[in-house]
Amino acid sequence: MFEPAAAGSGGGVVLQAAGRGRPGTADLPGAAFAQTGERGELIPQVELDADVDPATLERARQIASRLALRRPPSDPLARRGSGVLASMRYAGNSDDIDLDATIDLLVEHPVPDEDDIVVRDRLRSKRSVVLAVDVSGSMRGERIRTAAATVGALVPELTGDDLAVIVFWSDAAILSPLGRAPEPERLLDTLLRIPARGLTNVAFPLELAQRQLARVPARDARVLLLSDCVHNAGPDPRAAAARLPRLDVLLDTSGEHDEPLARDLARLGHGRLAEARTHRDVAGALTTFFSR
């Protein structure tokens, strides 16, 4: 809970954290952005709404089933530049022949089969992805349903990768940590049952994501933030973004949002920014994020 306190420097409004023993004050220079001295808390168990409107749940499931990332083209040259270059037996997926290795095999097999041809191709290592989903009070109604549907669509697309899902408001909860395969239907149902609440602490989920990815090589680690980026609790999230190996930001622009902050987070996190006004914008944005 926050209470008005004495005005801060520059005439800004000051919010003082109250309850749960949280220290700190905040200068609020504008309508969208503020920071406070409080730290987010990791909630071990989120209180869920007992009932969800069946029509809302069904609609979210329908959106999730229709959203799909565009698959990369079948041209083997189309995805050069990602992954580790390695020599392997030909399997119809590359035309870059490793002559030295092929000649060695031909010495033993003068009449070669197809798989006696050795080619060079790039093998993409398993990615570790942390999804951070805003469920704060500003993400109520249609916005949180679209966010839930986005996650429900994205989870099946990342079945070959390691995925964690964090929901956040002023505090946060880890719905699915790295190393545990999330169940799309159950995850979607849980997201829809989390009541929109509180202020928005963007820094805290980024800090949690960094902890989740601590043992993952930087080249295989990334964070995806789904939010309106109306940050008004906790420390400035820019510092947390700069410590991540890669941060992509999907900015919900269907209502109030903070594009300058979202752009800063993506830049400092060496990632990309995409905007989504409706759920129809999501698939293209996610395809852009995961194309490199």
N, C-alpha and C positions, 0 to 999 in steps of 0.2 A: 504494500500500500504506500502511496506517495502523498505527502502533504505540502501545501504551499508554504514557502519560507520567505525570508527577506530577499529583496531583489538583488540580483548579481551584478557583476560589472557590465557596463554597456546597456544597462536598463533591461536586461533579459530577465525572464521569469526563472526562479530557482525552485526546484523540486527537491524535497528532502525525503530520503527513504525512511519509512517507519514500519515497525514490526519485524519479527525474525532477527532482530539485532543487526540489521544491515547498516553499515556506516556510509557516509558520503553525501555530496550534494551535486547538483547539475545546473549548468547554464543552458538555457534553451534559447538559442539565437534566432530560431525561426520556427515555423509551424511544424515542420517535418522532422528536423534533426535535433536530438538532444543526447546528452550523455550524463550518467550518474556514477557515483563512486561505488555503487553496489555491485556485487558479483552474482552471477547466476548460480542456481543450485540444480544439481542433477537429481531429478525426481525418480525414485526407484519404481514407483507404480502410479500411473495416471488414473485419476477418477474419471470414468467414462460415463457418458449419458446412457441411461438404461435403455432408452428406445431411440431408434432412428427412423425417420419417415421412410417407409418402404419405397415410395416413389423416388425419393432422393437417392437412396442406395441403388436402386435399379438403374436410375439415370446415370449415376457415376460409373456403374459397371458397364453400361452400354458405351459410354464415352471411352472408357479404358480399353474395351475390346476393339474399338475402331481405330484408336490411336496406335500407329506403328511407325517405327523408324524406317526410313528408306534404306534398303540394303545397299552396300557399296557395289559398283558395277563389277561384272565378272572378269573384265579385262585384268590380267595379272599385273600389268604395269600401272594400274590405276592407283594402287595404294603403296607405291614405293615410298621409302622414306620413313616408314614406321616399323618398329620391331628390329630384331637382330638378324643380320644376313647370315645364312647357313646353307651348307650343301646337303642335298637330299636326293633320293631317287625320284625320277620323274613320275608325277601322278596327274598330269594334265593341268597343272596349275602354274607353270612357268616355262619360258622359252630361253632363259639365260643359262646356257650350258656351261658346266664346270668341266673344261676340256681335260685338265690333268687327272681329275678323279675318274672321268669317263674312260680315258685311255687305260688307266690302271685296271678297270673292270673288263675292258675289251681284251686285255691280254689273257685273262682267264676264260672269257666267253666271247670267242671270235664272232659268233652269230648271236648278237644281243637281243634280248627282249626289251620291251619298252622301259621296264623298270631298271634296266642296266645303264640307262642314260642318267647321269647325275647333273642336276641343275642347281642354280643358286636362287634362293627365294628368301623373303623376310618372314620370320616367325614372330607373330605378335605375342608378347608375354601376357599373362593374366593381369588384368587391371584390378585395382582396389578402388572402389568408388564409394564416397559418402554422400548421401542425399540429405540435405538439411531443409526441412519444410516448415515454413512459417504458419503457426496456428494461433497467432496472437489475435487480440480483439479486432484489429484492423483487417484481418483476413476472414471475416465472417461471411455467412451466406454463400452466395454463388462462388465466391473466390476460393473458399476452402474446399468446396465440392470439386471445383476444377483442379485444384492442387492434388486432392486425393485421387482423382481420376488420372492425372498425369503420372503419379507414382505407380498406380495400378497398371498403367500401360508400359512404364519404363522397366519395372522389375523383370518381366519376362524377357525383355530384350537384353538384359545383362546376366542371363543365366550362366554364361561362360566366365563371368567375372565374380570377384568377391564384392559384396554389396552390404553397406550399412545404411540404416535409415534413422535420422534424428528429427524429432519435432521440437519446436521451440516457441516460446513466448518471452516473458521476462526470465523464466527458467527453461529447462529443457528435459526431454526424456529420450532415451535411446530405445526405439522400438525394435530394432534388429541390429546387433553389433556385427562387425566384420567376423567372418568365419562361420556364420550361421545363415544358411540360405533362407531368405524370407519367403513366406507363403503369400502370393499376391492377393488372394481373396481375403484372407484373415487380416493382412496389413491394411487393405482398403477399408474393411469394416471398422478396424480400430481407428483409423484416421477420421472417419466420418463420425465416430462417437466421441471424439475429443472436443469438448466445448471450446469455442473461441474465447480466449481469455487474455486479460492483462495487457501490459505494454510489450514492446518489441525490443529484445536484446539480441542484435545480430552478431555481436562479438562472441557470445558464449557458445553457440553451436559451432562456430569456426574453430574455437579453442578445443572443443570436444572432438571435432573432426581431426585436428592435428594429433591429438592423443591416439585416436583410432589408427592413424596412418603412421605412427611413430616408427614401426619396424618394417615399413614397406619402402622399397626403393623409390626414389622420387620420380623416376621415369614411368612407374606403374601406378602412381597415386594421383587421385584427383577428387575434388569436391564440387558438388552441384548445389547451388543455393536457389531455392524457390521462395520468393518473397516480394513484397512491395517495397522493401528496404526503408520503411518509415521507422528508423531507429530512434528510440526515445528512452532507452534504459541501458545501463551498463556502460563500459568504456567504449571509446571510439573503435569501431571494428576494423579500421584500415590497418592497424598494426597486426591484428590476427590474420587478415587476408595476406599480408606480405610474407608471413611465415609459412604459408601453404605452398606445396609444389605446383599446384594448379587449382584455380578457382574459376568456375564458370557461373554466371549469374543469369537466371531466368527471372526477369522483372515483370511482375503482374501490374499492368497499366490500366486495369479496368476501373480503378478508382484512384484515391490519393496514393501517390508513390513518390519516391525520391530518386530520380534518374541520375543526378550528379554523384550521389553516394554509390549507387549501383555501378556506375561507370568506373569510379575510383577502385572499388573492390575488385572488379574484373581486371583492371589494369595492373594493380598491385599483385594480384594473384596469378598473373601471366595467363589469363584465360580470356574468354569471350563474354560479351553481353548480348542477350537477345530479349526482346519484349514480347509479351503475350497479353493481348486484350481479351481474348476468349480462348477456350480450349482448342479451337481450330488452329491456333498459331503455335501450339506446343510441339507437334510432331516435327515441323520444319526446324524449329529452334534446337530441339534435342539432336536432330540429325546433324546440324551444323556443329554442335559441341563435340559430338563423338566421331566426326569425320577426320579428326587428327588427334 
